[in-house]
Amino acid sequence: MDFNNSIPIYMQIINELKKDIITGKLSPGEKLPSTRELAIKYSINPNTSGRIYKEMEREEITFTKRGLGTFVTESESKIEQIRNDMAKDLINDFVKGMTELGYTNEMLISIIKKESEEK
């Protein structure tokens, strides 16, 4: 994974894990790698891995079973909420960027319709 220097690494990995959850690469209730395994996978400090899991648990994306590890939430509504939140963030970033380029809402709608028809 190539990291963006303007966003903290732990946030980038959290977003990557969220994508894996909403796309089904990680199933509800699935055990996540240990903090050490996560650190090796992403070439990060194990303390950063711990911070990632702590933040995800705070957001109720994961839960920990003492002595067993960290697991993906089993709540379908939470997974749907994550999906909706990520979609909203993408849309807001797109609209902001296009507005900065001088596009109006009507122009954005036209571009989106045109692009989706071509796909």
GUDOMAR-143480 format. One record per atom (N, C-alpha, C): residue number from 1; atom name; residue in one letter; x, y, z. Coordinates in steps of 0.05 Angstrom, whole numbers. Layout:
{gudren: NUM; kekol: CA; drense: A; c1: X; c2: Y; c3: Z}
...
This chain:
{gudren: 1; kekol: N; drense: M; c1: 17; c2: -24; c3: 0}
{gudren: 1; kekol: CA; drense: M; c1: 0; c2: 0; c3: 0}
{gudren: 1; kekol: C; drense: M; c1: 18; c2: 25; c3: 0}
{gudren: 2; kekol: N; drense: D; c1: 12; c2: 43; c3: -18}
{gudren: 2; kekol: CA; drense: D; c1: 26; c2: 69; c3: -19}
{gudren: 2; kekol: C; drense: D; c1: 12; c2: 89; c3: -2}
{gudren: 3; kekol: N; drense: F; c1: 26; c2: 101; c3: 17}
{gudren: 3; kekol: CA; drense: F; c1: 14; c2: 119; c3: 36}
{gudren: 3; kekol: C; drense: F; c1: 15; c2: 147; c3: 26}
{gudren: 4; kekol: N; drense: N; c1: -7; c2: 162; c3: 32}
{gudren: 4; kekol: CA; drense: N; c1: -9; c2: 191; c3: 26}
{gudren: 4; kekol: C; drense: N; c1: 3; c2: 206; c3: 50}
{gudren: 5; kekol: N; drense: N; c1: 23; c2: 223; c3: 45}
{gudren: 5; kekol: CA; drense: N; c1: 36; c2: 237; c3: 67}
{gudren: 5; kekol: C; drense: N; c1: 19; c2: 257; c3: 81}
{gudren: 6; kekol: N; drense: S; c1: -3; c2: 265; c3: 69}
{gudren: 6; kekol: CA; drense: S; c1: -20; c2: 286; c3: 81}
{gudren: 6; kekol: C; drense: S; c1: -41; c2: 274; c3: 100}
{gudren: 7; kekol: N; drense: I; c1: -44; c2: 248; c3: 101}
{gudren: 7; kekol: CA; drense: I; c1: -63; c2: 234; c3: 118}
{gudren: 7; kekol: C; drense: I; c1: -48; c2: 215; c3: 137}
{gudren: 8; kekol: N; drense: P; c1: -54; c2: 215; c3: 163}
{gudren: 8; kekol: CA; drense: P; c1: -40; c2: 196; c3: 181}
{gudren: 8; kekol: C; drense: P; c1: -43; c2: 167; c3: 171}
{gudren: 9; kekol: N; drense: I; c1: -21; c2: 152; c3: 173}
{gudren: 9; kekol: CA; drense: I; c1: -20; c2: 125; c3: 163}
{gudren: 9; kekol: C; drense: I; c1: -42; c2: 108; c3: 176}
{gudren: 10; kekol: N; drense: Y; c1: -46; c2: 111; c3: 202}
{gudren: 10; kekol: CA; drense: Y; c1: -66; c2: 94; c3: 215}
{gudren: 10; kekol: C; drense: Y; c1: -94; c2: 99; c3: 204}
{gudren: 11; kekol: N; drense: M; c1: -100; c2: 124; c3: 196}
{gudren: 11; kekol: CA; drense: M; c1: -126; c2: 130; c3: 184}
{gudren: 11; kekol: C; drense: M; c1: -129; c2: 118; c3: 156}
{gudren: 12; kekol: N; drense: Q; c1: -107; c2: 117; c3: 141}
{gudren: 12; kekol: CA; drense: Q; c1: -108; c2: 105; c3: 114}
{gudren: 12; kekol: C; drense: Q; c1: -113; c2: 75; c3: 116}
{gudren: 13; kekol: N; drense: I; c1: -100; c2: 62; c3: 136}
{gudren: 13; kekol: CA; drense: I; c1: -104; c2: 34; c3: 139}
{gudren: 13; kekol: C; drense: I; c1: -132; c2: 28; c3: 149}
{gudren: 14; kekol: N; drense: I; c1: -142; c2: 44; c3: 167}
{gudren: 14; kekol: CA; drense: I; c1: -170; c2: 41; c3: 176}
{gudren: 14; kekol: C; drense: I; c1: -189; c2: 42; c3: 152}
{gudren: 15; kekol: N; drense: N; c1: -185; c2: 62; c3: 135}
{gudren: 15; kekol: CA; drense: N; c1: -202; c2: 64; c3: 111}
{gudren: 15; kekol: C; drense: N; c1: -200; c2: 40; c3: 93}
{gudren: 16; kekol: N; drense: E; c1: -176; c2: 29; c3: 90}
{gudren: 16; kekol: CA; drense: E; c1: -171; c2: 5; c3: 74}
{gudren: 16; kekol: C; drense: E; c1: -187; c2: -18; c3: 86}
{gudren: 17; kekol: N; drense: L; c1: -185; c2: -21; c3: 113}
{gudren: 17; kekol: CA; drense: L; c1: -199; c2: -43; c3: 126}
{gudren: 17; kekol: C; drense: L; c1: -229; c2: -39; c3: 124}
{gudren: 18; kekol: N; drense: K; c1: -239; c2: -15; c3: 126}
{gudren: 18; kekol: CA; drense: K; c1: -267; c2: -9; c3: 123}
{gudren: 18; kekol: C; drense: K; c1: -277; c2: -18; c3: 95}
{gudren: 19; kekol: N; drense: K; c1: -261; c2: -11; c3: 74}
{gudren: 19; kekol: CA; drense: K; c1: -267; c2: -19; c3: 47}
{gudren: 19; kekol: C; drense: K; c1: -269; c2: -50; c3: 45}
{gudren: 20; kekol: N; drense: D; c1: -250; c2: -63; c3: 58}
{gudren: 20; kekol: CA; drense: D; c1: -250; c2: -92; c3: 57}
{gudren: 20; kekol: C; drense: D; c1: -275; c2: -104; c3: 71}
{gudren: 21; kekol: N; drense: I; c1: -285; c2: -90; c3: 91}
{gudren: 21; kekol: CA; drense: I; c1: -309; c2: -99; c3: 105}
{gudren: 21; kekol: C; drense: I; c1: -334; c2: -94; c3: 88}
{gudren: 22; kekol: N; drense: I; c1: -336; c2: -71; c3: 76}
{gudren: 22; kekol: CA; drense: I; c1: -361; c2: -65; c3: 61}
{gudren: 22; kekol: C; drense: I; c1: -362; c2: -79; c3: 34}
{gudren: 23; kekol: N; drense: T; c1: -339; c2: -87; c3: 24}
{gudren: 23; kekol: CA; drense: T; c1: -338; c2: -102; c3: -1}
{gudren: 23; kekol: C; drense: T; c1: -340; c2: -132; c3: 3}
{gudren: 24; kekol: N; drense: G; c1: -339; c2: -141; c3: 28}
{gudren: 24; kekol: CA; drense: G; c1: -341; c2: -169; c3: 34}
{gudren: 24; kekol: C; drense: G; c1: -315; c2: -184; c3: 34}
{gudren: 25; kekol: N; drense: K; c1: -292; c2: -171; c3: 30}
{gudren: 25; kekol: CA; drense: K; c1: -266; c2: -184; c3: 32}
{gudren: 25; kekol: C; drense: K; c1: -262; c2: -193; c3: 61}
{gudren: 26; kekol: N; drense: L; c1: -273; c2: -178; c3: 80}
{gudren: 26; kekol: CA; drense: L; c1: -273; c2: -186; c3: 108}
{gudren: 26; kekol: C; drense: L; c1: -302; c2: -190; c3: 116}
{gudren: 27; kekol: N; drense: S; c1: -309; c2: -213; c3: 125}
{gudren: 27; kekol: CA; drense: S; c1: -336; c2: -220; c3: 132}
{gudren: 27; kekol: C; drense: S; c1: -343; c2: -211; c3: 160}
{gudren: 28; kekol: N; drense: P; c1: -369; c2: -207; c3: 165}
{gudren: 28; kekol: CA; drense: P; c1: -378; c2: -201; c3: 193}
{gudren: 28; kekol: C; drense: P; c1: -369; c2: -223; c3: 212}
{gudren: 29; kekol: N; drense: G; c1: -357; c2: -216; c3: 234}
{gudren: 29; kekol: CA; drense: G; c1: -348; c2: -236; c3: 254}
{gudren: 29; kekol: C; drense: G; c1: -321; c2: -248; c3: 248}
{gudren: 30; kekol: N; drense: E; c1: -309; c2: -241; c3: 225}
{gudren: 30; kekol: CA; drense: E; c1: -283; c2: -253; c3: 217}
{gudren: 30; kekol: C; drense: E; c1: -261; c2: -242; c3: 235}
{gudren: 31; kekol: N; drense: K; c1: -243; c2: -260; c3: 242}
{gudren: 31; kekol: CA; drense: K; c1: -220; c2: -253; c3: 258}
{gudren: 31; kekol: C; drense: K; c1: -200; c2: -237; c3: 241}
{gudren: 32; kekol: N; drense: L; c1: -191; c2: -215; c3: 252}
{gudren: 32; kekol: CA; drense: L; c1: -171; c2: -198; c3: 239}
{gudren: 32; kekol: C; drense: L; c1: -143; c2: -207; c3: 246}
{gudren: 33; kekol: N; drense: P; c1: -123; c2: -200; c3: 230}
{gudren: 33; kekol: CA; drense: P; c1: -95; c2: -207; c3: 237}
{gudren: 33; kekol: C; drense: P; c1: -88; c2: -195; c3: 264}
{gudren: 34; kekol: N; drense: S; c1: -68; c2: -208; c3: 277}
{gudren: 34; kekol: CA; drense: S; c1: -58; c2: -197; c3: 302}
{gudren: 34; kekol: C; drense: S; c1: -45; c2: -170; c3: 296}
{gudren: 35; kekol: N; drense: T; c1: -40; c2: -155; c3: 317}
{gudren: 35; kekol: CA; drense: T; c1: -27; c2: -129; c3: 313}
{gudren: 35; kekol: C; drense: T; c1: 1; c2: -132; c3: 300}
{gudren: 36; kekol: N; drense: R; c1: 14; c2: -153; c3: 308}
{gudren: 36; kekol: CA; drense: R; c1: 41; c2: -159; c3: 296}
{gudren: 36; kekol: C; drense: R; c1: 38; c2: -166; c3: 267}
{gudren: 37; kekol: N; drense: E; c1: 18; c2: -183; c3: 260}
{gudren: 37; kekol: CA; drense: E; c1: 14; c2: -190; c3: 232}
{gudren: 37; kekol: C; drense: E; c1: 6; c2: -166; c3: 215}
{gudren: 38; kekol: N; drense: L; c1: -11; c2: -149; c3: 227}
{gudren: 38; kekol: CA; drense: L; c1: -20; c2: -125; c3: 212}
{gudren: 38; kekol: C; drense: L; c1: 4; c2: -106; c3: 208}
{gudren: 39; kekol: N; drense: A; c1: 22; c2: -104; c3: 228}
{gudren: 39; kekol: CA; drense: A; c1: 46; c2: -88; c3: 225}
{gudren: 39; kekol: C; drense: A; c1: 64; c2: -98; c3: 202}
{gudren: 40; kekol: N; drense: I; c1: 67; c2: -124; c3: 201}
{gudren: 40; kekol: CA; drense: I; c1: 83; c2: -136; c3: 180}
{gudren: 40; kekol: C; drense: I; c1: 70; c2: -132; c3: 152}
{gudren: 41; kekol: N; drense: K; c1: 44; c2: -136; c3: 151}
{gudren: 41; kekol: CA; drense: K; c1: 30; c2: -133; c3: 125}
{gudren: 41; kekol: C; drense: K; c1: 33; c2: -105; c3: 113}
{gudren: 42; kekol: N; drense: Y; c1: 31; c2: -85; c3: 131}
{gudren: 42; kekol: CA; drense: Y; c1: 32; c2: -57; c3: 121}
{gudren: 42; kekol: C; drense: Y; c1: 59; c2: -43; c3: 126}
{gudren: 43; kekol: N; drense: S; c1: 78; c2: -58; c3: 136}
{gudren: 43; kekol: CA; drense: S; c1: 105; c2: -47; c3: 142}
{gudren: 43; kekol: C; drense: S; c1: 103; c2: -23; c3: 160}
{gudren: 44; kekol: N; drense: I; c1: 89; c2: -26; c3: 182}
{gudren: 44; kekol: CA; drense: I; c1: 85; c2: -5; c3: 202}
{gudren: 44; kekol: C; drense: I; c1: 94; c2: -14; c3: 229}
{gudren: 45; kekol: N; drense: N; c1: 96; c2: 4; c3: 248}
{gudren: 45; kekol: CA; drense: N; c1: 103; c2: -2; c3: 275}
{gudren: 45; kekol: C; drense: N; c1: 79; c2: -17; c3: 289}
{gudren: 46; kekol: N; drense: P; c1: 85; c2: -37; c3: 305}
{gudren: 46; kekol: CA; drense: P; c1: 63; c2: -51; c3: 319}
{gudren: 46; kekol: C; drense: P; c1: 46; c2: -33; c3: 336}
{gudren: 47; kekol: N; drense: N; c1: 58; c2: -11; c3: 346}
{gudren: 47; kekol: CA; drense: N; c1: 42; c2: 8; c3: 362}
{gudren: 47; kekol: C; drense: N; c1: 21; c2: 21; c3: 344}
{gudren: 48; kekol: N; drense: T; c1: 27; c2: 26; c3: 319}
{gudren: 48; kekol: CA; drense: T; c1: 8; c2: 37; c3: 300}
{gudren: 48; kekol: C; drense: T; c1: -15; c2: 17; c3: 296}
{gudren: 49; kekol: N; drense: S; c1: -8; c2: -9; c3: 294}
{gudren: 49; kekol: CA; drense: S; c1: -28; c2: -29; c3: 291}
{gudren: 49; kekol: C; drense: S; c1: -47; c2: -29; c3: 315}
{gudren: 50; kekol: N; drense: G; c1: -36; c2: -27; c3: 338}
{gudren: 50; kekol: CA; drense: G; c1: -53; c2: -26; c3: 362}
{gudren: 50; kekol: C; drense: G; c1: -71; c2: -2; c3: 362}
{gudren: 51; kekol: N; drense: R; c1: -61; c2: 21; c3: 353}
{gudren: 51; kekol: CA; drense: R; c1: -77; c2: 45; c3: 351}
{gudren: 51; kekol: C; drense: R; c1: -100; c2: 41; c3: 331}
{gudren: 52; kekol: N; drense: I; c1: -94; c2: 28; c3: 309}
{gudren: 52; kekol: CA; drense: I; c1: -115; c2: 22; c3: 288}
{gudren: 52; kekol: C; drense: I; c1: -138; c2: 6; c3: 300}
{gudren: 53; kekol: N; drense: Y; c1: -131; c2: -16; c3: 314}
{gudren: 53; kekol: CA; drense: Y; c1: -152; c2: -33; c3: 326}
{gudren: 53; kekol: C; drense: Y; c1: -166; c2: -18; c3: 348}
{gudren: 54; kekol: N; drense: K; c1: -152; c2: -2; c3: 364}
{gudren: 54; kekol: CA; drense: K; c1: -165; c2: 13; c3: 385}
{gudren: 54; kekol: C; drense: K; c1: -186; c2: 32; c3: 374}
{gudren: 55; kekol: N; drense: E; c1: -178; c2: 46; c3: 353}
{gudren: 55; kekol: CA; drense: E; c1: -196; c2: 66; c3: 340}
{gudren: 55; kekol: C; drense: E; c1: -220; c2: 52; c3: 327}
{gudren: 56; kekol: N; drense: M; c1: -215; c2: 29; c3: 314}
{gudren: 56; kekol: CA; drense: M; c1: -237; c2: 15; c3: 301}
{gudren: 56; kekol: C; drense: M; c1: -256; c2: 4; c3: 322}
{gudren: 57; kekol: N; drense: E; c1: -246; c2: -4; c3: 345}
{gudren: 57; kekol: CA; drense: E; c1: -263; c2: -14; c3: 366}
{gudren: 57; kekol: C; drense: E; c1: -279; c2: 9; c3: 378}
{gudren: 58; kekol: N; drense: R; c1: -266; c2: 32; c3: 381}
{gudren: 58; kekol: CA; drense: R; c1: -280; c2: 56; c3: 391}
{gudren: 58; kekol: C; drense: R; c1: -304; c2: 63; c3: 372}
{gudren: 59; kekol: N; drense: E; c1: -300; c2: 60; c3: 346}
{gudren: 59; kekol: CA; drense: E; c1: -321; c2: 65; c3: 326}
{gudren: 59; kekol: C; drense: E; c1: -341; c2: 42; c3: 323}
{gudren: 60; kekol: N; drense: E; c1: -336; c2: 21; c3: 339}
{gudren: 60; kekol: CA; drense: E; c1: -353; c2: -3; c3: 339}
{gudren: 60; kekol: C; drense: E; c1: -353; c2: -18; c3: 312}
{gudren: 61; kekol: N; drense: I; c1: -330; c2: -16; c3: 298}
{gudren: 61; kekol: CA; drense: I; c1: -326; c2: -30; c3: 273}
{gudren: 61; kekol: C; drense: I; c1: -316; c2: -58; c3: 279}
{gudren: 62; kekol: N; drense: T; c1: -301; c2: -60; c3: 301}
{gudren: 62; kekol: CA; drense: T; c1: -290; c2: -86; c3: 309}
{gudren: 62; kekol: C; drense: T; c1: -296; c2: -90; c3: 339}
{gudren: 63; kekol: N; drense: F; c1: -292; c2: -114; c3: 349}
{gudren: 63; kekol: CA; drense: F; c1: -293; c2: -120; c3: 377}
{gudren: 63; kekol: C; drense: F; c1: -271; c2: -139; c3: 384}
{gudren: 64; kekol: N; drense: T; c1: -263; c2: -139; c3: 409}
{gudren: 64; kekol: CA; drense: T; c1: -241; c2: -156; c3: 418}
{gudren: 64; kekol: C; drense: T; c1: -252; c2: -177; c3: 437}
{gudren: 65; kekol: N; drense: K; c1: -243; c2: -201; c3: 433}
{gudren: 65; kekol: CA; drense: K; c1: -248; c2: -223; c3: 452}
{gudren: 65; kekol: C; drense: K; c1: -221; c2: -228; c3: 466}
{gudren: 66; kekol: N; drense: R; c1: -221; c2: -223; c3: 492}
{gudren: 66; kekol: CA; drense: R; c1: -196; c2: -226; c3: 507}
{gudren: 66; kekol: C; drense: R; c1: -183; c2: -253; c3: 502}
{gudren: 67; kekol: N; drense: G; c1: -158; c2: -253; c3: 494}
{gudren: 67; kekol: CA; drense: G; c1: -143; c2: -277; c3: 490}
{gudren: 67; kekol: C; drense: G; c1: -148; c2: -290; c3: 463}
{gudren: 68; kekol: N; drense: L; c1: -168; c2: -280; c3: 448}
{gudren: 68; kekol: CA; drense: L; c1: -174; c2: -292; c3: 422}
{gudren: 68; kekol: C; drense: L; c1: -168; c2: -274; c3: 398}
{gudren: 69; kekol: N; drense: G; c1: -169; c2: -248; c3: 402}
{gudren: 69; kekol: CA; drense: G; c1: -163; c2: -229; c3: 381}
{gudren: 69; kekol: C; drense: G; c1: -184; c2: -209; c3: 375}
{gudren: 70; kekol: N; drense: T; c1: -181; c2: -196; c3: 353}
{gudren: 70; kekol: CA; drense: T; c1: -199; c2: -174; c3: 344}
{gudren: 70; kekol: C; drense: T; c1: -215; c2: -185; c3: 321}
{gudren: 71; kekol: N; drense: F; c1: -242; c2: -178; c3: 321}
{gudren: 71; kekol: CA; drense: F; c1: -260; c2: -189; c3: 301}
{gudren: 71; kekol: C; drense: F; c1: -276; c2: -166; c3: 288}
{gudren: 72; kekol: N; drense: V; c1: -285; c2: -170; c3: 263}
{gudren: 72; kekol: CA; drense: V; c1: -302; c2: -152; c3: 249}
{gudren: 72; kekol: C; drense: V; c1: -330; c2: -152; c3: 262}
{gudren: 73; kekol: N; drense: T; c1: -342; c2: -129; c3: 264}
{gudren: 73; kekol: CA; drense: T; c1: -369; c2: -127; c3: 275}
{gudren: 73; kekol: C; drense: T; c1: -388; c2: -147; c3: 261}
{gudren: 74; kekol: N; drense: E; c1: -407; c2: -157; c3: 276}
{gudren: 74; kekol: CA; drense: E; c1: -427; c2: -174; c3: 264}
{gudren: 74; kekol: C; drense: E; c1: -452; c2: -159; c3: 257}
{gudren: 75; kekol: N; drense: S; c1: -453; c2: -133; c3: 262}
{gudren: 75; kekol: CA; drense: S; c1: -476; c2: -116; c3: 258}
{gudren: 75; kekol: C; drense: S; c1: -478; c2: -107; c3: 229}
{gudren: 76; kekol: N; drense: E; c1: -498; c2: -118; c3: 215}
{gudren: 76; kekol: CA; drense: E; c1: -502; c2: -110; c3: 187}
{gudren: 76; kekol: C; drense: E; c1: -509; c2: -80; c3: 185}
{gudren: 77; kekol: N; drense: S; c1: -523; c2: -70; c3: 205}
{gudren: 77; kekol: CA; drense: S; c1: -530; c2: -41; c3: 204}
{gudren: 77; kekol: C; drense: S; c1: -505; c2: -24; c3: 207}
{gudren: 78; kekol: N; drense: K; c1: -486; c2: -32; c3: 223}
{gudren: 78; kekol: CA; drense: K; c1: -461; c2: -17; c3: 226}
{gudren: 78; kekol: C; drense: K; c1: -445; c2: -18; c3: 200}
{gudren: 79; kekol: N; drense: I; c1: -445; c2: -41; c3: 187}
{gudren: 79; kekol: CA; drense: I; c1: -430; c2: -43; c3: 161}
{gudren: 79; kekol: C; drense: I; c1: -444; c2: -25; c3: 140}
{gudren: 80; kekol: N; drense: E; c1: -470; c2: -24; c3: 140}
{gudren: 80; kekol: CA; drense: E; c1: -484; c2: -7; c3: 121}
{gudren: 80; kekol: C; drense: E; c1: -479; c2: 22; c3: 128}
{gudren: 81; kekol: N; drense: Q; c1: -477; c2: 29; c3: 153}
{gudren: 81; kekol: CA; drense: Q; c1: -471; c2: 56; c3: 161}
{gudren: 81; kekol: C; drense: Q; c1: -443; c2: 64; c3: 152}
{gudren: 82; kekol: N; drense: I; c1: -424; c2: 46; c3: 154}
{gudren: 82; kekol: CA; drense: I; c1: -396; c2: 51; c3: 145}
{gudren: 82; kekol: C; drense: I; c1: -397; c2: 56; c3: 115}
{gudren: 83; kekol: N; drense: R; c1: -411; c2: 40; c3: 101}
{gudren: 83; kekol: CA; drense: R; c1: -414; c2: 43; c3: 72}
{gudren: 83; kekol: C; drense: R; c1: -425; c2: 70; c3: 64}
{gudren: 84; kekol: N; drense: N; c1: -447; c2: 78; c3: 78}
{gudren: 84; kekol: CA; drense: N; c1: -460; c2: 103; c3: 72}
{gudren: 84; kekol: C; drense: N; c1: -441; c2: 127; c3: 79}
{gudren: 85; kekol: N; drense: D; c1: -427; c2: 125; c3: 101}
{gudren: 85; kekol: CA; drense: D; c1: -409; c2: 146; c3: 109}
{gudren: 85; kekol: C; drense: D; c1: -386; c2: 149; c3: 89}
{gudren: 86; kekol: N; drense: M; c1: -375; c2: 127; c3: 80}
{gudren: 86; kekol: CA; drense: M; c1: -353; c2: 128; c3: 61}
{gudren: 86; kekol: C; drense: M; c1: -363; c2: 140; c3: 34}
{gudren: 87; kekol: N; drense: A; c1: -387; c2: 132; c3: 26}
{gudren: 87; kekol: CA; drense: A; c1: -398; c2: 143; c3: 1}
{gudren: 87; kekol: C; drense: A; c1: -403; c2: 173; c3: 3}
{gudren: 88; kekol: N; drense: K; c1: -413; c2: 181; c3: 26}
{gudren: 88; kekol: CA; drense: K; c1: -418; c2: 210; c3: 30}
{gudren: 88; kekol: C; drense: K; c1: -391; c2: 226; c3: 29}
{gudren: 89; kekol: N; drense: D; c1: -370; c2: 215; c3: 41}
{gudren: 89; kekol: CA; drense: D; c1: -344; c2: 228; c3: 41}
{gudren: 89; kekol: C; drense: D; c1: -334; c2: 231; c3: 12}
{gudren: 90; kekol: N; drense: L; c1: -337; c2: 209; c3: -3}
{gudren: 90; kekol: CA; drense: L; c1: -328; c2: 210; c3: -31}
{gudren: 90; kekol: C; drense: L; c1: -343; c2: 231; c3: -48}
{gudren: 91; kekol: N; drense: I; c1: -369; c2: 231; c3: -44}
{gudren: 91; kekol: CA; drense: I; c1: -386; c2: 250; c3: -58}
{gudren: 91; kekol: C; drense: I; c1: -379; c2: 279; c3: -50}
{gudren: 92; kekol: N; drense: N; c1: -376; c2: 284; c3: -24}
{gudren: 92; kekol: CA; drense: N; c1: -369; c2: 311; c3: -15}
{gudren: 92; kekol: C; drense: N; c1: -342; c2: 320; c3: -26}
{gudren: 93; kekol: N; drense: D; c1: -322; c2: 302; c3: -27}
{gudren: 93; kekol: CA; drense: D; c1: -296; c2: 309; c3: -38}
{gudren: 93; kekol: C; drense: D; c1: -298; c2: 315; c3: -68}
{gudren: 94; kekol: N; drense: F; c1: -314; c2: 299; c3: -82}
{gudren: 94; kekol: CA; drense: F; c1: -318; c2: 303; c3: -110}
{gudren: 94; kekol: C; drense: F; c1: -331; c2: 330; c3: -116}
{gudren: 95; kekol: N; drense: V; c1: -353; c2: 335; c3: -102}
{gudren: 95; kekol: CA; drense: V; c1: -368; c2: 360; c3: -106}
{gudren: 95; kekol: C; drense: V; c1: -351; c2: 384; c3: -99}
{gudren: 96; kekol: N; drense: K; c1: -336; c2: 383; c3: -77}
{gudren: 96; kekol: CA; drense: K; c1: -319; c2: 405; c3: -69}
{gudren: 96; kekol: C; drense: K; c1: -298; c2: 410; c3: -91}
{gudren: 97; kekol: N; drense: G; c1: -285; c2: 389; c3: -100}
{gudren: 97; kekol: CA; drense: G; c1: -264; c2: 392; c3: -121}
{gudren: 97; kekol: C; drense: G; c1: -276; c2: 404; c3: -147}
{gudren: 98; kekol: N; drense: M; c1: -299; c2: 394; c3: -155}
{gudren: 98; kekol: CA; drense: M; c1: -311; c2: 403; c3: -180}
{gudren: 98; kekol: C; drense: M; c1: -321; c2: 432; c3: -177}
{gudren: 99; kekol: N; drense: T; c1: -331; c2: 439; c3: -153}
{gudren: 99; kekol: CA; drense: T; c1: -340; c2: 467; c3: -148}
{gudren: 99; kekol: C; drense: T; c1: -316; c2: 486; c3: -150}
{gudren: 100; kekol: N; drense: E; c1: -293; c2: 477; c3: -139}
{gudren: 100; kekol: CA; drense: E; c1: -269; c2: 493; c3: -140}
{gudren: 100; kekol: C; drense: E; c1: -260; c2: 498; c3: -169}
{gudren: 101; kekol: N; drense: L; c1: -267; c2: 479; c3: -187}
{gudren: 101; kekol: CA; drense: L; c1: -261; c2: 481; c3: -215}
{gudren: 101; kekol: C; drense: L; c1: -281; c2: 498; c3: -230}
{gudren: 102; kekol: N; drense: G; c1: -302; c2: 507; c3: -216}
{gudren: 102; kekol: CA; drense: G; c1: -322; c2: 524; c3: -228}
{gudren: 102; kekol: C; drense: G; c1: -347; c2: 510; c3: -239}
{gudren: 103; kekol: N; drense: Y; c1: -350; c2: 485; c3: -233}
{gudren: 103; kekol: CA; drense: Y; c1: -374; c2: 470; c3: -242}
{gudren: 103; kekol: C; drense: Y; c1: -398; c2: 476; c3: -223}
{gudren: 104; kekol: N; drense: T; c1: -421; c2: 479; c3: -236}
{gudren: 104; kekol: CA; drense: T; c1: -446; c2: 482; c3: -220}
{gudren: 104; kekol: C; drense: T; c1: -458; c2: 455; c3: -215}
{gudren: 105; kekol: N; drense: N; c1: -478; c2: 454; c3: -197}
{gudren: 105; kekol: CA; drense: N; c1: -491; c2: 428; c3: -191}
{gudren: 105; kekol: C; drense: N; c1: -504; c2: 416; c3: -216}
{gudren: 106; kekol: N; drense: E; c1: -515; c2: 433; c3: -233}
{gudren: 106; kekol: CA; drense: E; c1: -528; c2: 423; c3: -257}
{gudren: 106; kekol: C; drense: E; c1: -507; c2: 411; c3: -276}
{gudren: 107; kekol: N; drense: M; c1: -483; c2: 423; c3: -277}
{gudren: 107; kekol: CA; drense: M; c1: -462; c2: 413; c3: -294}
{gudren: 107; kekol: C; drense: M; c1: -452; c2: 386; c3: -283}
{gudren: 108; kekol: N; drense: L; c1: -450; c2: 384; c3: -256}
{gudren: 108; kekol: CA; drense: L; c1: -442; c2: 359; c3: -244}
{gudren: 108; kekol: C; drense: L; c1: -461; c2: 336; c3: -250}
{gudren: 109; kekol: N; drense: I; c1: -487; c2: 342; c3: -248}
{gudren: 109; kekol: CA; drense: I; c1: -507; c2: 322; c3: -254}
{gudren: 109; kekol: C; drense: I; c1: -505; c2: 313; c3: -283}
{gudren: 110; kekol: N; drense: S; c1: -501; c2: 331; c3: -301}
{gudren: 110; kekol: CA; drense: S; c1: -498; c2: 325; c3: -329}
{gudren: 110; kekol: C; drense: S; c1: -473; c2: 307; c3: -334}
{gudren: 111; kekol: N; drense: I; c1: -451; c2: 314; c3: -322}
{gudren: 111; kekol: CA; drense: I; c1: -426; c2: 299; c3: -325}
{gudren: 111; kekol: C; drense: I; c1: -430; c2: 270; c3: -314}
{gudren: 112; kekol: N; drense: I; c1: -442; c2: 268; c3: -291}
{gudren: 112; kekol: CA; drense: I; c1: -447; c2: 242; c3: -278}
{gudren: 112; kekol: C; drense: I; c1: -465; c2: 225; c3: -296}
{gudren: 113; kekol: N; drense: K; c1: -486; c2: 236; c3: -306}
{gudren: 113; kekol: CA; drense: K; c1: -504; c2: 221; c3: -324}
{gudren: 113; kekol: C; drense: K; c1: -490; c2: 212; c3: -349}
{gudren: 114; kekol: N; drense: K; c1: -474; c2: 230; c3: -361}
{gudren: 114; kekol: CA; drense: K; c1: -460; c2: 223; c3: -385}
{gudren: 114; kekol: C; drense: K; c1: -440; c2: 201; c3: -380}
{gudren: 115; kekol: N; drense: E; c1: -424; c2: 203; c3: -359}
{gudren: 115; kekol: CA; drense: E; c1: -404; c2: 183; c3: -352}
{gudren: 115; kekol: C; drense: E; c1: -416; c2: 156; c3: -346}
{gudren: 116; kekol: N; drense: S; c1: -439; c2: 156; c3: -331}
{gudren: 116; kekol: CA; drense: S; c1: -451; c2: 130; c3: -324}
{gudren: 116; kekol: C; drense: S; c1: -464; c2: 117; c3: -348}
{gudren: 117; kekol: N; drense: E; c1: -473; c2: 132; c3: -367}
{gudren: 117; kekol: CA; drense: E; c1: -484; c2: 121; c3: -392}
{gudren: 117; kekol: C; drense: E; c1: -463; c2: 108; c3: -409}
{gudren: 118; kekol: N; drense: E; c1: -439; c2: 119; c3: -408}
{gudren: 118; kekol: CA; drense: E; c1: -417; c2: 108; c3: -424}
{gudren: 118; kekol: C; drense: E; c1: -404; c2: 83; c3: -412}
{gudren: 119; kekol: N; drense: K; c1: -411; c2: 77; c3: -388}
{gudren: 119; kekol: CA; drense: K; c1: -399; c2: 53; c3: -374}
{gudren: 119; kekol: C; drense: K; c1: -414; c2: 28; c3: -380}
